[in-house]
Amino acid sequence: MSNTWFYFKKFKINQDKTAMKVGVDSLLLGASACFHNPNNVLDIGAGTGLLSFMAEQRTNAKITAIEIDYDAYNQCKENITMNSKESEIEVFNISFQNFVFKTDIKFDHIICNPPFFENSFLSINDIKNIARHTVLLTYSELIGYVSKLLSENGIFSVIIPFEKLEKLMQLSLENFLFCKRQILIFPKENKIANRVILEFSKIKKKIKNETIIVRDKNTNEYTTQYKELTKDFYLNF
């Protein structure tokens, strides 16, 4: 059973009400995202609020978090209050689709750890389906609406399964978003990449390619590279 809480160096996360717990994917995304002094940040599908807290720690931006699941929204709101971040982070219980048509704000940075699975066997748990599968937010909708909300010099950071790389790259081009950074994530040195972090902008640039190896193939401990990347967040790094 997962812990119902998770302590970081500068904040605490409660996660007893959410389907998706604190995990390596969001930590990799939040730690590696290129925040170039944004005035505002949008966290799509906030869950516990982890990415919002990481963005708040790394920037002076106003953070807007949106979460469609009511229990997860309440969890995120609870975490914001518990960490006394009400003036820095605001969370809304709303779908991304509805949010797009209710806001006139353009965001300098948009960050998202989206539902991963398409056309997959669904759980009997509807909450887990929303969190893990593209049931209520498809990749096409995600990219299309991000393009509408991203400022002219803004950056969109996202982590996806490696096998979805070609699809997301194509969708981004169709919506005039250009990949500027690609980070292949290897669970171990002797394994194939299973995740990829992508960063898009509206300005076409040469893609910067990077790799991250999460665990040592011999000891299964976190690699020095992973520890260095996340050392500002984990208590014991």
ChimeraX commands (.cxc) that place a marker at each C-alpha (Angstrom):
marker #1 position 0.00,0.00,0.00 radius 0.5
marker #1 position 1.31,3.49,-0.87 radius 0.5
marker #1 position 2.01,5.96,1.90 radius 0.5
marker #1 position -0.82,8.41,2.45 radius 0.5
marker #1 position 1.75,11.21,2.63 radius 0.5
marker #1 position 5.08,12.16,1.08 radius 0.5
marker #1 position 7.58,14.60,2.61 radius 0.5
marker #1 position 9.78,16.76,0.40 radius 0.5
marker #1 position 12.38,19.32,1.46 radius 0.5
marker #1 position 10.06,22.31,1.15 radius 0.5
marker #1 position 6.55,20.86,1.12 radius 0.5
marker #1 position 4.44,17.88,2.13 radius 0.5
marker #1 position 1.99,15.98,-0.06 radius 0.5
marker #1 position -1.02,14.06,1.26 radius 0.5
marker #1 position -2.24,11.49,-1.27 radius 0.5
marker #1 position -4.93,9.42,0.44 radius 0.5
marker #1 position -7.79,10.75,-1.72 radius 0.5
marker #1 position -6.20,10.43,-5.17 radius 0.5
marker #1 position -5.94,7.49,-7.60 radius 0.5
marker #1 position -2.48,8.47,-8.80 radius 0.5
marker #1 position 0.19,8.76,-6.11 radius 0.5
marker #1 position 3.51,10.60,-6.05 radius 0.5
marker #1 position 5.73,8.94,-8.66 radius 0.5
marker #1 position 8.97,9.17,-10.56 radius 0.5
marker #1 position 7.33,10.45,-13.76 radius 0.5
marker #1 position 6.05,13.67,-12.21 radius 0.5
marker #1 position 9.27,14.16,-10.25 radius 0.5
marker #1 position 11.31,13.86,-13.45 radius 0.5
marker #1 position 9.02,16.27,-15.27 radius 0.5
marker #1 position 8.89,18.86,-12.48 radius 0.5
marker #1 position 12.63,18.76,-11.86 radius 0.5
marker #1 position 13.72,18.90,-15.51 radius 0.5
marker #1 position 11.23,21.44,-16.91 radius 0.5
marker #1 position 12.87,24.59,-18.28 radius 0.5
marker #1 position 11.22,27.42,-16.38 radius 0.5
marker #1 position 12.49,30.66,-17.95 radius 0.5
marker #1 position 11.14,33.14,-15.39 radius 0.5
marker #1 position 7.46,32.61,-16.28 radius 0.5
marker #1 position 4.87,35.03,-14.92 radius 0.5
marker #1 position 2.32,32.24,-14.75 radius 0.5
marker #1 position 2.22,28.43,-14.96 radius 0.5
marker #1 position -0.69,26.11,-15.75 radius 0.5
marker #1 position -0.70,22.58,-14.28 radius 0.5
marker #1 position -3.15,20.38,-16.23 radius 0.5
marker #1 position -4.55,17.44,-14.24 radius 0.5
marker #1 position -2.95,18.48,-10.98 radius 0.5
marker #1 position -3.83,15.43,-8.87 radius 0.5
marker #1 position -2.13,15.92,-5.50 radius 0.5
marker #1 position -0.61,19.19,-6.73 radius 0.5
marker #1 position 2.95,17.84,-6.90 radius 0.5
marker #1 position 3.87,19.55,-10.18 radius 0.5
marker #1 position 2.33,22.79,-8.95 radius 0.5
marker #1 position 4.45,22.69,-5.80 radius 0.5
marker #1 position 7.58,21.89,-7.78 radius 0.5
marker #1 position 6.87,24.77,-10.17 radius 0.5
marker #1 position 6.21,27.10,-7.23 radius 0.5
marker #1 position 9.52,26.11,-5.63 radius 0.5
marker #1 position 11.46,26.72,-8.84 radius 0.5
marker #1 position 9.80,29.97,-9.98 radius 0.5
marker #1 position 8.20,33.18,-8.76 radius 0.5
marker #1 position 5.20,32.54,-10.98 radius 0.5
marker #1 position 1.51,32.43,-10.13 radius 0.5
marker #1 position 0.46,28.78,-10.44 radius 0.5
marker #1 position -2.97,27.75,-11.74 radius 0.5
marker #1 position -3.86,24.08,-11.22 radius 0.5
marker #1 position -6.87,22.35,-12.76 radius 0.5
marker #1 position -8.22,18.95,-11.78 radius 0.5
marker #1 position -11.42,17.31,-13.08 radius 0.5
marker #1 position -11.80,14.67,-10.34 radius 0.5
marker #1 position -13.52,16.15,-7.29 radius 0.5
marker #1 position -11.67,14.05,-4.69 radius 0.5
marker #1 position -8.29,14.81,-6.26 radius 0.5
marker #1 position -9.24,18.50,-6.44 radius 0.5
marker #1 position -10.03,18.48,-2.71 radius 0.5
marker #1 position -6.73,16.70,-2.03 radius 0.5
marker #1 position -4.84,19.34,-4.00 radius 0.5
marker #1 position -6.68,22.14,-2.23 radius 0.5
marker #1 position -5.94,20.51,1.13 radius 0.5
marker #1 position -2.24,20.30,0.25 radius 0.5
marker #1 position -2.15,23.95,-0.80 radius 0.5
marker #1 position -3.66,25.00,2.53 radius 0.5
marker #1 position -1.45,22.64,4.54 radius 0.5
marker #1 position 1.67,24.13,2.93 radius 0.5
marker #1 position 0.39,27.74,3.24 radius 0.5
marker #1 position 0.59,28.32,-0.52 radius 0.5
marker #1 position -2.86,29.83,-1.10 radius 0.5
marker #1 position -1.38,33.05,-2.51 radius 0.5
marker #1 position 0.96,31.18,-4.87 radius 0.5
marker #1 position -1.19,28.26,-6.12 radius 0.5
marker #1 position -4.89,28.29,-7.06 radius 0.5
marker #1 position -6.73,25.09,-7.99 radius 0.5
marker #1 position -9.98,24.73,-9.93 radius 0.5
marker #1 position -12.29,21.70,-10.17 radius 0.5
marker #1 position -12.84,21.80,-13.93 radius 0.5
marker #1 position -12.03,19.86,-17.09 radius 0.5
marker #1 position -9.27,21.19,-19.31 radius 0.5
marker #1 position -11.76,21.51,-22.18 radius 0.5
marker #1 position -14.08,23.74,-20.13 radius 0.5
marker #1 position -11.20,25.71,-18.65 radius 0.5
marker #1 position -9.98,26.65,-22.14 radius 0.5
marker #1 position -13.29,28.33,-22.96 radius 0.5
marker #1 position -13.59,30.08,-19.60 radius 0.5
marker #1 position -10.17,31.73,-19.46 radius 0.5
marker #1 position -8.61,34.52,-21.49 radius 0.5
marker #1 position -5.19,34.04,-19.90 radius 0.5
marker #1 position -2.15,33.04,-21.97 radius 0.5
marker #1 position 0.35,30.99,-19.97 radius 0.5
marker #1 position 4.15,31.29,-20.07 radius 0.5
marker #1 position 4.58,27.66,-19.05 radius 0.5
marker #1 position 2.13,24.77,-19.23 radius 0.5
marker #1 position 3.05,21.48,-17.58 radius 0.5
marker #1 position 1.24,18.15,-17.68 radius 0.5
marker #1 position 1.67,14.51,-16.72 radius 0.5
marker #1 position -1.35,13.34,-18.75 radius 0.5
marker #1 position -3.34,10.09,-18.74 radius 0.5
marker #1 position -1.12,7.59,-20.57 radius 0.5
marker #1 position -3.19,4.74,-21.88 radius 0.5
marker #1 position -5.26,4.70,-25.07 radius 0.5
marker #1 position -7.56,1.84,-26.15 radius 0.5
marker #1 position -6.45,-0.15,-23.11 radius 0.5
marker #1 position -8.31,-2.48,-20.77 radius 0.5
marker #1 position -10.19,-0.25,-18.33 radius 0.5
marker #1 position -10.32,-0.72,-14.58 radius 0.5
marker #1 position -13.67,-1.10,-12.82 radius 0.5
marker #1 position -12.54,1.97,-10.88 radius 0.5
marker #1 position -13.77,5.04,-12.81 radius 0.5
marker #1 position -11.42,7.35,-10.89 radius 0.5
marker #1 position -8.38,5.31,-11.94 radius 0.5
marker #1 position -9.63,5.32,-15.52 radius 0.5
marker #1 position -9.76,9.12,-15.53 radius 0.5
marker #1 position -6.30,9.38,-14.02 radius 0.5
marker #1 position -4.56,6.71,-16.12 radius 0.5
marker #1 position -6.45,6.50,-19.43 radius 0.5
marker #1 position -7.30,9.06,-22.10 radius 0.5
marker #1 position -10.98,8.70,-21.24 radius 0.5
marker #1 position -11.83,12.38,-20.75 radius 0.5
marker #1 position -8.79,14.05,-22.32 radius 0.5
marker #1 position -7.29,12.74,-25.55 radius 0.5
marker #1 position -3.80,13.60,-26.77 radius 0.5
marker #1 position -5.37,15.48,-29.68 radius 0.5
marker #1 position -7.44,17.65,-27.32 radius 0.5
marker #1 position -4.48,18.20,-25.02 radius 0.5
marker #1 position -2.18,19.47,-27.76 radius 0.5
marker #1 position -4.89,21.48,-29.53 radius 0.5
marker #1 position -5.96,23.33,-26.41 radius 0.5
marker #1 position -2.42,23.84,-25.15 radius 0.5
marker #1 position -1.68,25.62,-28.43 radius 0.5
marker #1 position -4.58,28.00,-27.73 radius 0.5
marker #1 position -3.44,28.83,-24.17 radius 0.5
marker #1 position 0.33,29.04,-24.61 radius 0.5
marker #1 position 1.84,32.52,-24.80 radius 0.5
marker #1 position 3.95,33.43,-27.84 radius 0.5
marker #1 position 7.19,32.74,-25.97 radius 0.5
marker #1 position 5.74,30.06,-23.72 radius 0.5
marker #1 position 6.88,26.48,-23.13 radius 0.5
marker #1 position 4.81,23.32,-22.82 radius 0.5
marker #1 position 6.40,20.46,-20.83 radius 0.5
marker #1 position 4.91,16.96,-20.90 radius 0.5
marker #1 position 5.91,13.37,-20.11 radius 0.5
marker #1 position 4.49,10.50,-22.17 radius 0.5
marker #1 position 5.16,6.81,-22.88 radius 0.5
marker #1 position 7.99,6.44,-25.39 radius 0.5
marker #1 position 5.70,4.64,-27.85 radius 0.5
marker #1 position 3.51,7.77,-28.11 radius 0.5
marker #1 position 6.43,9.97,-29.19 radius 0.5
marker #1 position 5.71,9.91,-32.94 radius 0.5
marker #1 position 2.02,10.60,-32.39 radius 0.5
marker #1 position 2.60,13.59,-30.14 radius 0.5
marker #1 position 5.23,15.04,-32.46 radius 0.5
marker #1 position 2.77,14.85,-35.35 radius 0.5
marker #1 position -0.06,16.39,-33.33 radius 0.5
marker #1 position 2.20,19.22,-32.22 radius 0.5
marker #1 position 3.16,20.09,-35.80 radius 0.5
marker #1 position -0.52,20.10,-36.79 radius 0.5
marker #1 position -1.10,22.67,-34.03 radius 0.5
marker #1 position 1.98,24.81,-34.77 radius 0.5
marker #1 position 3.92,23.70,-31.72 radius 0.5
marker #1 position 7.56,22.79,-32.26 radius 0.5
marker #1 position 9.62,20.43,-30.13 radius 0.5
marker #1 position 12.65,22.18,-28.67 radius 0.5
marker #1 position 13.81,19.55,-26.18 radius 0.5
marker #1 position 13.52,15.78,-25.92 radius 0.5
marker #1 position 14.63,13.75,-22.89 radius 0.5
marker #1 position 14.61,9.96,-23.20 radius 0.5
marker #1 position 13.96,8.27,-19.86 radius 0.5
marker #1 position 15.55,4.85,-19.27 radius 0.5
marker #1 position 14.35,2.95,-16.18 radius 0.5
marker #1 position 17.78,1.24,-16.06 radius 0.5
marker #1 position 20.99,1.40,-18.08 radius 0.5
marker #1 position 20.33,-1.96,-19.74 radius 0.5
marker #1 position 16.65,-1.29,-20.52 radius 0.5
marker #1 position 15.00,0.48,-23.43 radius 0.5
marker #1 position 13.50,3.95,-22.94 radius 0.5
marker #1 position 9.97,3.77,-21.54 radius 0.5
marker #1 position 9.16,7.48,-21.11 radius 0.5
marker #1 position 10.05,10.69,-22.89 radius 0.5
marker #1 position 9.85,14.28,-21.68 radius 0.5
marker #1 position 9.07,16.77,-24.44 radius 0.5
marker #1 position 9.14,20.55,-24.44 radius 0.5
marker #1 position 7.33,22.54,-27.12 radius 0.5
marker #1 position 7.12,26.19,-28.06 radius 0.5
marker #1 position 5.64,28.27,-30.88 radius 0.5
marker #1 position 9.13,29.14,-32.08 radius 0.5
marker #1 position 10.91,26.60,-34.25 radius 0.5
marker #1 position 14.37,25.68,-32.95 radius 0.5
marker #1 position 16.82,22.82,-33.23 radius 0.5
marker #1 position 15.79,20.00,-30.87 radius 0.5
marker #1 position 18.03,19.50,-27.85 radius 0.5
marker #1 position 18.35,15.77,-27.12 radius 0.5
marker #1 position 19.09,14.42,-23.62 radius 0.5
marker #1 position 18.85,11.17,-21.69 radius 0.5
marker #1 position 18.16,10.27,-18.07 radius 0.5
marker #1 position 18.80,6.85,-16.49 radius 0.5
marker #1 position 16.72,6.41,-13.33 radius 0.5
marker #1 position 18.21,3.32,-11.62 radius 0.5
marker #1 position 21.58,1.58,-11.56 radius 0.5
marker #1 position 21.43,-1.76,-13.41 radius 0.5
marker #1 position 23.43,-3.59,-10.72 radius 0.5
marker #1 position 22.16,-2.15,-7.44 radius 0.5
marker #1 position 18.69,-0.92,-8.51 radius 0.5
marker #1 position 19.46,2.24,-6.53 radius 0.5
marker #1 position 18.72,5.66,-8.00 radius 0.5
marker #1 position 21.56,6.82,-10.24 radius 0.5
marker #1 position 23.77,9.79,-9.41 radius 0.5
marker #1 position 22.21,11.55,-12.40 radius 0.5
marker #1 position 18.68,11.11,-11.04 radius 0.5
marker #1 position 19.72,12.16,-7.54 radius 0.5
marker #1 position 21.42,15.28,-8.87 radius 0.5
marker #1 position 18.36,16.23,-10.89 radius 0.5
marker #1 position 15.93,15.80,-7.97 radius 0.5
marker #1 position 18.15,16.76,-5.02 radius 0.5
marker #1 position 16.24,20.00,-4.35 radius 0.5
marker #1 position 13.10,17.99,-3.63 radius 0.5
marker #1 position 13.87,14.59,-2.05 radius 0.5
marker #1 position 14.61,14.73,1.68 radius 0.5
marker #1 position 17.49,12.23,1.54 radius 0.5
marker #1 position 19.31,13.33,-1.62 radius 0.5
marker link #1:1,2 radius 0.2
marker link #1:2,3 radius 0.2
marker link #1:3,4 radius 0.2
marker link #1:4,5 radius 0.2
marker link #1:5,6 radius 0.2
marker link #1:6,7 radius 0.2
marker link #1:7,8 radius 0.2
marker link #1:8,9 radius 0.2
marker link #1:9,10 radius 0.2
marker link #1:10,11 radius 0.2
marker link #1:11,12 radius 0.2
marker link #1:12,13 radius 0.2
marker link #1:13,14 radius 0.2
marker link #1:14,15 radius 0.2
marker link #1:15,16 radius 0.2
marker link #1:16,17 radius 0.2
marker link #1:17,18 radius 0.2
marker link #1:18,19 radius 0.2
marker link #1:19,20 radius 0.2
marker link #1:20,21 radius 0.2
marker link #1:21,22 radius 0.2
marker link #1:22,23 radius 0.2
marker link #1:23,24 radius 0.2
marker link #1:24,25 radius 0.2
marker link #1:25,26 radius 0.2
marker link #1:26,27 radius 0.2
marker link #1:27,28 radius 0.2
marker link #1:28,29 radius 0.2
marker link #1:29,30 radius 0.2
marker link #1:30,31 radius 0.2
marker link #1:31,32 radius 0.2
marker link #1:32,33 radius 0.2
marker link #1:33,34 radius 0.2
marker link #1:34,35 radius 0.2
marker link #1:35,36 radius 0.2
marker link #1:36,37 radius 0.2
marker link #1:37,38 radius 0.2
marker link #1:38,39 radius 0.2
marker link #1:39,40 radius 0.2
marker link #1:40,41 radius 0.2
marker link #1:41,42 radius 0.2
marker link #1:42,43 radius 0.2
marker link #1:43,44 radius 0.2
marker link #1:44,45 radius 0.2
marker link #1:45,46 radius 0.2
marker link #1:46,47 radius 0.2
marker link #1:47,48 radius 0.2
marker link #1:48,49 radius 0.2
marker link #1:49,50 radius 0.2
marker link #1:50,51 radius 0.2
marker link #1:51,52 radius 0.2
marker link #1:52,53 radius 0.2
marker link #1:53,54 radius 0.2
marker link #1:54,55 radius 0.2
marker link #1:55,56 radius 0.2
marker link #1:56,57 radius 0.2
marker link #1:57,58 radius 0.2
marker link #1:58,59 radius 0.2
marker link #1:59,60 radius 0.2
marker link #1:60,61 radius 0.2
marker link #1:61,62 radius 0.2
marker link #1:62,63 radius 0.2
marker link #1:63,64 radius 0.2
marker link #1:64,65 radius 0.2
marker link #1:65,66 radius 0.2
marker link #1:66,67 radius 0.2
marker link #1:67,68 radius 0.2
marker link #1:68,69 radius 0.2
marker link #1:69,70 radius 0.2
marker link #1:70,71 radius 0.2
marker link #1:71,72 radius 0.2
marker link #1:72,73 radius 0.2
marker link #1:73,74 radius 0.2
marker link #1:74,75 radius 0.2
marker link #1:75,76 radius 0.2
marker link #1:76,77 radius 0.2
marker link #1:77,78 radius 0.2
marker link #1:78,79 radius 0.2
marker link #1:79,80 radius 0.2
marker link #1:80,81 radius 0.2
marker link #1:81,82 radius 0.2
marker link #1:82,83 radius 0.2
marker link #1:83,84 radius 0.2
marker link #1:84,85 radius 0.2
marker link #1:85,86 radius 0.2
marker link #1:86,87 radius 0.2
marker link #1:87,88 radius 0.2
marker link #1:88,89 radius 0.2
marker link #1:89,90 radius 0.2
marker link #1:90,91 radius 0.2
marker link #1:91,92 radius 0.2
marker link #1:92,93 radius 0.2
marker link #1:93,94 radius 0.2
marker link #1:94,95 radius 0.2
marker link #1:95,96 radius 0.2
marker link #1:96,97 radius 0.2
marker link #1:97,98 radius 0.2
marker link #1:98,99 radius 0.2
marker link #1:99,100 radius 0.2
marker link #1:100,101 radius 0.2
marker link #1:101,102 radius 0.2
marker link #1:102,103 radius 0.2
marker link #1:103,104 radius 0.2
marker link #1:104,105 radius 0.2
marker link #1:105,106 radius 0.2
marker link #1:106,107 radius 0.2
marker link #1:107,108 radius 0.2
marker link #1:108,109 radius 0.2
marker link #1:109,110 radius 0.2
marker link #1:110,111 radius 0.2
marker link #1:111,112 radius 0.2
marker link #1:112,113 radius 0.2
marker link #1:113,114 radius 0.2
marker link #1:114,115 radius 0.2
marker link #1:115,116 radius 0.2
marker link #1:116,117 radius 0.2
marker link #1:117,118 radius 0.2
marker link #1:118,119 radius 0.2
marker link #1:119,120 radius 0.2
marker link #1:120,121 radius 0.2
marker link #1:121,122 radius 0.2
marker link #1:122,123 radius 0.2
marker link #1:123,124 radius 0.2
marker link #1:124,125 radius 0.2
marker link #1:125,126 radius 0.2
marker link #1:126,127 radius 0.2
marker link #1:127,128 radius 0.2
marker link #1:128,129 radius 0.2
marker link #1:129,130 radius 0.2
marker link #1:130,131 radius 0.2
marker link #1:131,132 radius 0.2
marker link #1:132,133 radius 0.2
marker link #1:133,134 radius 0.2
marker link #1:134,135 radius 0.2
marker link #1:135,136 radius 0.2
marker link #1:136,137 radius 0.2
marker link #1:137,138 radius 0.2
marker link #1:138,139 radius 0.2
marker link #1:139,140 radius 0.2
marker link #1:140,141 radius 0.2
marker link #1:141,142 radius 0.2
marker link #1:142,143 radius 0.2
marker link #1:143,144 radius 0.2
marker link #1:144,145 radius 0.2
marker link #1:145,146 radius 0.2
marker link #1:146,147 radius 0.2
marker link #1:147,148 radius 0.2
marker link #1:148,149 radius 0.2
marker link #1:149,150 radius 0.2
marker link #1:150,151 radius 0.2
marker link #1:151,152 radius 0.2
marker link #1:152,153 radius 0.2
marker link #1:153,154 radius 0.2
marker link #1:154,155 radius 0.2
marker link #1:155,156 radius 0.2
marker link #1:156,157 radius 0.2
marker link #1:157,158 radius 0.2
marker link #1:158,159 radius 0.2
marker link #1:159,160 radius 0.2
marker link #1:160,161 radius 0.2
marker link #1:161,162 radius 0.2
marker link #1:162,163 radius 0.2
marker link #1:163,164 radius 0.2
marker link #1:164,165 radius 0.2
marker link #1:165,166 radius 0.2
marker link #1:166,167 radius 0.2
marker link #1:167,168 radius 0.2
marker link #1:168,169 radius 0.2
marker link #1:169,170 radius 0.2
marker link #1:170,171 radius 0.2
marker link #1:171,172 radius 0.2
marker link #1:172,173 radius 0.2
marker link #1:173,174 radius 0.2
marker link #1:174,175 radius 0.2
marker link #1:175,176 radius 0.2
marker link #1:176,177 radius 0.2
marker link #1:177,178 radius 0.2
marker link #1:178,179 radius 0.2
marker link #1:179,180 radius 0.2
marker link #1:180,181 radius 0.2
marker link #1:181,182 radius 0.2
marker link #1:182,183 radius 0.2
marker link #1:183,184 radius 0.2
marker link #1:184,185 radius 0.2
marker link #1:185,186 radius 0.2
marker link #1:186,187 radius 0.2
marker link #1:187,188 radius 0.2
marker link #1:188,189 radius 0.2
marker link #1:189,190 radius 0.2
marker link #1:190,191 radius 0.2
marker link #1:191,192 radius 0.2
marker link #1:192,193 radius 0.2
marker link #1:193,194 radius 0.2
marker link #1:194,195 radius 0.2
marker link #1:195,196 radius 0.2
marker link #1:196,197 radius 0.2
marker link #1:197,198 radius 0.2
marker link #1:198,199 radius 0.2
marker link #1:199,200 radius 0.2
marker link #1:200,201 radius 0.2
marker link #1:201,202 radius 0.2
marker link #1:202,203 radius 0.2
marker link #1:203,204 radius 0.2
marker link #1:204,205 radius 0.2
marker link #1:205,206 radius 0.2
marker link #1:206,207 radius 0.2
marker link #1:207,208 radius 0.2
marker link #1:208,209 radius 0.2
marker link #1:209,210 radius 0.2
marker link #1:210,211 radius 0.2
marker link #1:211,212 radius 0.2
marker link #1:212,213 radius 0.2
marker link #1:213,214 radius 0.2
marker link #1:214,215 radius 0.2
marker link #1:215,216 radius 0.2
marker link #1:216,217 radius 0.2
marker link #1:217,218 radius 0.2
marker link #1:218,219 radius 0.2
marker link #1:219,220 radius 0.2
marker link #1:220,221 radius 0.2
marker link #1:221,222 radius 0.2
marker link #1:222,223 radius 0.2
marker link #1:223,224 radius 0.2
marker link #1:224,225 radius 0.2
marker link #1:225,226 radius 0.2
marker link #1:226,227 radius 0.2
marker link #1:227,228 radius 0.2
marker link #1:228,229 radius 0.2
marker link #1:229,230 radius 0.2
marker link #1:230,231 radius 0.2
marker link #1:231,232 radius 0.2
marker link #1:232,233 radius 0.2
marker link #1:233,234 radius 0.2
marker link #1:234,235 radius 0.2
marker link #1:235,236 radius 0.2
marker link #1:236,237 radius 0.2
view
